[in-house]
Amino acid sequence: QWMTRNDFYAQGDDVASGDCFILCLAEHTPRTSINLLLEMRSNIETRHCAILVAAIEDATHSAMDALDLGANDVLLTSFSAQEVEHRITAQIQHKKTNDRLRESVQAGLDAALNDPLTGLYNRRYAMTHLNHCVENARDGRSDLAVILVDLDHFKVINDTYGHTVGDTVLVNVAQRLKEAVRASDMIARIGGEEFMILLVDTPPAIAQTLADRLCRVIASTVLPDIAHPITASMGLRSFLPQAQDTSPQELFNQADTALYQAKSNGRNQVAAFIPTSMIAPTVTVQRS
């Protein structure tokens, strides 16, 4: 399909369906085609397509520029129809091979960073992100909160209804948590029925309010054929900018301490860890 420059732009997102494009360098305005080449390489829809440049002999220098700027091949005036067909076929095959390689790399990255069941981040990513968040909070003197979530009596659900139903519960809870936090916050599945939420730029009082709401959101979960209540215990640890000596691992451990306090106090509630240097007692509990 032959198109003018205006026709090409009129295609919109439909240009993504093209595997290969041939740009014709005009005799008097080769720069127009070069600019279009640059725009195609910067556009996410056409960035990886095959681009061949057809040029007359007088535009050979511009054709060489096109190769430097991202063209895959150059066709000069001596080319035959058979040669054009061969080069197009070769470039399309090359593009499809690269597409498969990119998909493989992306799948590897997803497997390294994401939990395959819930689609949330996994523990490896979460702990790395916690380190970054603490560093950023110190540098920007902003608040940060860590919430650890553990589903109550989850083993009973698995033993009673089977692991398939247990997986359904995990997916449902993960989705509810994800919908309840901001896009700038992070939520990860860090264990079998355990989740971690990082709230950036969130003062302690707001973090407590959100944790209480999350607890109620989970407790309101109703799934078909599951009579067992779905609840969670949560441990909250807020990081304040002035606490320069608190490490990411200490924050995590202290949130974990608060989580076990919530479980000890009857489950289905939030316990907040407060350093004894700031206020006593160490752990405060808010029942949802």
Backbone hydrogen bonds, N-H to C=O, Kabsch-Sander energy under -0.5 kcal/mol:
donor,donor_aa,acceptor,acceptor_aa,energy
8,F,4,T,-2.2
9,Y,5,R,-1.9
10,A,6,N,-1.7
11,Q,7,D,-0.7
11,Q,8,F,-1.1
12,G,9,Y,-1.1
14,D,11,Q,-1.8
15,V,12,G,-1.4
16,A,13,D,-1.9
17,S,14,D,-1.8
18,G,15,V,-1.7
21,F,50,A,-2.8
23,L,21,F,-0.5
23,L,52,L,-3.2
24,C,22,I,-0.5
25,L,23,L,-0.6
25,L,54,A,-2.9
26,A,24,C,-0.7
32,T,29,T,-1.0
33,S,29,T,-0.7
34,I,30,P,-2.0
35,N,31,R,-2.7
36,L,32,T,-1.8
37,L,33,S,-2.3
38,L,34,I,-2.1
39,E,35,N,-2.2
40,M,36,L,-2.4
41,R,37,L,-2.1
42,S,38,L,-1.3
43,N,39,E,-0.9
46,T,43,N,-0.9
47,R,43,N,-1.3
49,C,46,T,-1.1
50,A,19,D,-3.0
52,L,21,F,-3.0
53,V,73,D,-2.2
54,A,23,L,-3.2
54,A,52,L,-0.5
55,A,75,L,-3.0
59,A,56,I,-1.8
60,T,57,E,-1.5
63,A,59,A,-2.1
64,M,60,T,-2.0
65,D,61,H,-1.9
66,A,62,S,-2.1
67,L,63,A,-1.6
68,D,64,M,-1.8
69,L,65,D,-1.5
70,G,67,L,-1.1
71,A,66,A,-2.6
72,N,51,I,-2.8
73,D,51,I,-1.1
75,L,53,V,-3.7
76,L,74,V,-0.5
79,F,76,L,-1.9
84,V,80,S,-2.4
85,E,81,A,-2.3
86,H,82,Q,-2.2
87,R,83,E,-2.7
88,I,84,V,-2.5
89,T,85,E,-2.4
90,A,86,H,-2.3
91,Q,87,R,-2.4
92,I,88,I,-2.4
93,Q,89,T,-2.2
94,H,90,A,-2.1
95,K,91,Q,-2.5
96,K,92,I,-2.4
97,T,93,Q,-2.0
98,N,94,H,-2.2
99,D,95,K,-2.6
100,R,96,K,-2.0
101,L,97,T,-1.9
102,R,98,N,-2.6
103,E,99,D,-2.3
104,S,100,R,-2.1
105,V,101,L,-2.5
106,Q,102,R,-2.8
107,A,103,E,-2.4
108,G,104,S,-2.0
109,L,105,V,-2.3
110,D,106,Q,-2.7
111,A,107,A,-2.3
112,A,108,G,-1.7
113,L,109,L,-1.6
114,N,110,D,-3.0
115,D,120,L,-3.7
119,G,115,D,-2.3
121,Y,187,I,-1.3
122,N,113,L,-2.6
126,A,122,N,-2.4
127,M,123,R,-2.6
128,T,124,R,-1.5
129,H,125,Y,-2.9
130,L,126,A,-2.2
131,N,127,M,-1.7
132,H,128,T,-1.8
133,C,129,H,-2.7
134,V,130,L,-2.4
135,E,131,N,-2.1
136,N,132,H,-2.7
137,A,133,C,-2.4
138,R,134,V,-2.2
139,D,135,E,-2.4
140,G,136,N,-2.8
141,R,137,A,-0.7
142,S,137,A,-1.6
144,L,239,F,-1.8
145,A,199,L,-1.9
146,V,237,R,-2.8
147,I,197,I,-2.7
148,L,235,G,-2.7
149,V,195,F,-3.0
150,D,233,S,-2.5
151,L,193,E,-1.9
152,D,231,T,-2.4
154,F,151,L,-0.8
156,V,153,H,-0.6
157,I,153,H,-1.1
158,N,154,F,-2.2
159,D,155,K,-2.9
160,T,156,V,-2.3
161,Y,157,I,-2.8
162,G,157,I,-0.6
162,G,158,N,-1.7
166,G,162,G,-1.9
167,D,163,H,-2.6
168,T,164,T,-1.7
169,V,165,V,-2.2
170,L,166,G,-2.2
171,V,167,D,-2.6
172,N,168,T,-2.3
173,V,169,V,-2.9
174,A,170,L,-2.6
175,Q,171,V,-2.1
176,R,172,N,-2.2
177,L,173,V,-2.6
178,K,174,A,-2.4
179,E,175,Q,-2.1
180,A,176,R,-1.0
180,A,177,L,-0.5
181,V,177,L,-0.9
181,V,178,K,-0.6
185,D,182,R,-1.1
186,M,198,L,-1.9
188,A,196,M,-2.5
189,R,121,Y,-2.6
190,I,188,A,-0.7
190,I,194,E,-1.4
191,G,194,E,-1.3
195,F,149,V,-2.6
196,M,188,A,-2.5
197,I,147,I,-2.7
198,L,186,M,-2.7
199,L,145,A,-2.8
199,L,197,I,-0.5
200,V,198,L,-0.7
201,D,143,D,-1.7
202,T,199,L,-0.6
207,A,203,P,-2.4
208,Q,204,P,-2.5
209,T,205,A,-2.0
210,L,206,I,-2.5
211,A,207,A,-2.6
212,D,208,Q,-2.4
213,R,209,T,-2.0
214,L,210,L,-2.7
215,C,211,A,-2.2
216,R,212,D,-1.8
217,V,213,R,-2.6
218,I,214,L,-2.3
219,A,215,C,-2.0
220,S,216,R,-1.3
221,T,218,I,-1.8
226,I,223,L,-1.5
227,A,225,D,-0.6
231,T,229,P,-0.7
233,S,150,D,-2.7
234,M,269,Q,-2.3
235,G,148,L,-2.3
236,L,271,A,-2.8
237,R,146,V,-2.5
238,S,273,F,-0.6
239,F,144,L,-4.2
240,L,238,S,-0.5
243,A,240,L,-2.2
244,Q,242,Q,-1.9
246,T,243,A,-1.5
247,S,245,D,-0.5
251,L,247,S,-2.2
252,F,248,P,-2.3
253,N,249,Q,-2.7
254,Q,250,E,-2.6
255,A,251,L,-2.2
256,D,252,F,-2.2
257,T,253,N,-2.2
258,A,254,Q,-2.1
259,L,255,A,-2.0
260,Y,256,D,-2.2
261,Q,257,T,-1.6
262,A,258,A,-2.2
263,K,259,L,-1.9
264,S,260,Y,-2.3
265,N,261,Q,-1.8
266,G,263,K,-1.5
267,R,262,A,-2.2
270,V,286,Q,-2.6
271,A,234,M,-2.6
272,A,284,T,-3.4
273,F,236,L,-3.3
274,I,272,A,-0.5
274,I,282,T,-3.8
278,M,275,P,-1.9
279,I,275,P,-2.0
284,T,272,A,-2.5
286,Q,270,V,-3.8
288,S,268,N,-0.9
